[in-house]
Amino acid sequence: CMTHMVHSNLAVVLEHLQKDARVLEALFVQIRQGDLQSLLFLQDACRLSKQVPPMQRQALYERMVALGFFEVLVPFLRDGALEVAAPSRAGGEACSLSQLRPLLRPRALALEILALATQSEPAPTRGHLCSEGGPGRELLRCLIRLVHEEVDQGLQGQAAELIRAAMDPTGLEGAARDQCLGTFYERGGFQDLVRPMRGSVDRL
């Protein structure tokens, strides 16, 4: 009985997020401003969505993507710290994201959110990474940089798995397959991925 109540309440919360665009819009605005509590709420929503029917989960992610899901995560994956609206230290000075990082690890939160979305359905992530222009290309560069430079091996492996899952051409045909492969072999993704190995070869 308790399990049924929890599942029912969960479905109501996620359905509200899906159907009321204003809630997600407000959430994404707060995340764009660097609000970590809003990022944590998005992480919880993505985790909870694994427990609802696939159609409802897909509808939720489609709504998120339409409102800029990928774009709001990119700042947390970039190199360097962001200034956020955070609790103040003694003296009233605002804490920076770099000072909160050891506790909340925003980069890890953003990676997990992206991974949950990609595990649910890789097509939107693949479509974003393969899109012409800046936003998708920037996200791909962020993931590749994490593979090369992230000192946390867990996050490094998660970034690599995200690239693999999103860019796997298995099952794709025609234009979709060409676009996926073109992102790597024609628009620089593959060159960025193997640059450290190429540098090692040049030093031999």
N, C-alpha and C positions, 0 to 999 in steps of 0.2 A: 504494500500500500504506500509506504514512504517513498519507494523508488518511483512509483507511478506519479506521485505528487511532484517530486523533483523534476521528473521528465516533462510533466505537463507545464510547470512554471517556466522551465527552460525554453520550451517551444513557444510560449507566449512572449518571452523577452526577445527571442530571435525573430519572431514574426513581426514584432513591433519595430525592430531595427530595419527589417526588410521593407516594410510597407510605409513607414513614415520617413521620407527622405530628409525631413528637417532634423531628425535626431542624428542621423549619420553625418549630415552636413555640419552640424554643430560640433560633433565629435572630431571630424577631420580638421575643422578650423582650429580647434584646441591643440590637436597633434601638430599641426603646422607651426603653431606658436611654441612648440617644444614642451607641452604639458605631458609629463611622464605618467600621471594618473590616467589620462585619457589613452595613452599608449598601452598601459596595463589593462584598461577596460577592453580595448580592441583585442588584445591577446586573449583575454578571458572569453570574449565572444567567439573568436576563431576556435579556441579549444572546445567550447561548449557545442559549437556547430557540428562537431564530429558525432554527436549523439542524436542528431535529428535526421529525418529522412533525406536521402540524397537530393531530391527535387527542391526541398526547402533550403538546404545548404547551398545548392547551386544558385538559387534565386538571390540569396543573401550576398554571395560573392559577386554576382553580376551587378547588383546594386552598388556594392562597394567600388568595383572597378569603374563604373560609370561616374562615380563621384571623385575619382582620383586616388584610389587605393594605393597604387604603386608610387605615385608622386609623393604622398605624405610619408612614406617609409624611407625614401632615398636620403634625406638629411641625416638620419640616424646611422646610415651606412657609410657616409662620407668620412674621409680622414679628418681628424681634428675634432674639437669640442664645440658644442653649441651652447649659447646662453639660453636658459629656460626660466620660466616662472616657477621658482622653487622656494622651499622654506628658507628663511633668512638665518644667517649665523648671528652670533652675538655682535651687537653693534649695528644690526639692521642691513648688513651687506648681503646682496643676493648670492646664492650658491650657483655655481656654473654646472653644466652637465658633466664636465670632466671631474668635478668634485663629487658628484652623485654617482658617477659611473661604477665605482667599486661596490655600491650597494644595489643599484637597480639595473645596471648594465643595459642601457638603452639599445646598444647594437645587438645584443643577444635577443632582446625582446623583438626588435624589428625583423631579425633573421628568422626567428621562430614563427612570427606571424606570416611572413612570406612563404616559409616552408609549409605551413598548414594549408595555406591557399593553394599552393602548387601540388601538394599531395592530394587535395580534394579534386582538383581538375587542372592539369598542367597547361591546357590550351591558352587561357588568358595570360599567364606569365610568359609563355612562349611568344604569344602575339605581341606583347609589350616589348620584350627584348628584341624581337625581329622588326619592330616598326621603324620606318624611316624617320630620321630626325633625332633630336636631342634626348627626350626623356628616357626612352628605352635603352638608348646607347649608354646613358649615364649610369643607369642601374646595372647594366652588364659590366661596365668598367669598375663599379664599386665591388661587385661580386668577385671579379677577377683579381682586384687588388687585395681583397681579403684572403683569397687563395694563396697569393704570393707573400703577403706581409703580416697577416694576423698571427700573433704569438700564441693565442689560445687555440690549441689544436682542435678542440671541439667545434668552435666557430669556423675555423678554417675548413674542416671537413664538411660542415653543414653548407657553407657557401659553395664548395665544390659539388656537393650532391644536388644543390639547387640548379646549378648550371647544367649538370648532366641530365636531370629530370626534365628541365624546361626545354633543352635543346636536342633531346633525343629524337631523331627523325623517324624512328621505327613507327610504322603505322601511318605515316604521312604520305601523301601522294600529290603529284602534280605541282601546282603553284605553291601550295603550303610547304611541301618538302624543299622546293627550290629556294623559297624565302628563308626557311630555317637554315639551310646550308650556306646560303649567301651571306647571312649575318656573320658567320665565322670566316668563310674563305674569301669573300669579296669585300667586306666592309670592316675588316681589321680585327674581329674578335679572336680568331685563331692566332694571329700574330701577337696580340696582347697576352694571350694565354701562355704561349711558348717563349716569350721574350727572355725570361731568366735562363732557360735552357740554351737559347741561342747565344746569350752572352757567355755562358760557360764554354761552349764550343769555340767561340772566338778567342778565348784565353788559352786554349790548348796549343 
